[in-house]
């Protein structure tokens, strides 16, 4: 597992979506995260897996 983690604002910037969209992905467990204090962190591996799954889904459609 990678030691690199992204913040919610990092993911917002990478996906070009709002805060609510990122938290919805976390809430529905499509984007795995951990809680550190009062903040959420998304592993870089988890983010990459989510993007890869979305790309596969779009290619299959």
ABEGO torsion letter per residue (X at the ends): XBABBBBAAAAAAAAGBBAAAAAAAAAAGABBBBBBEABBBBBAAAAAAAAAAAAAAAAAX
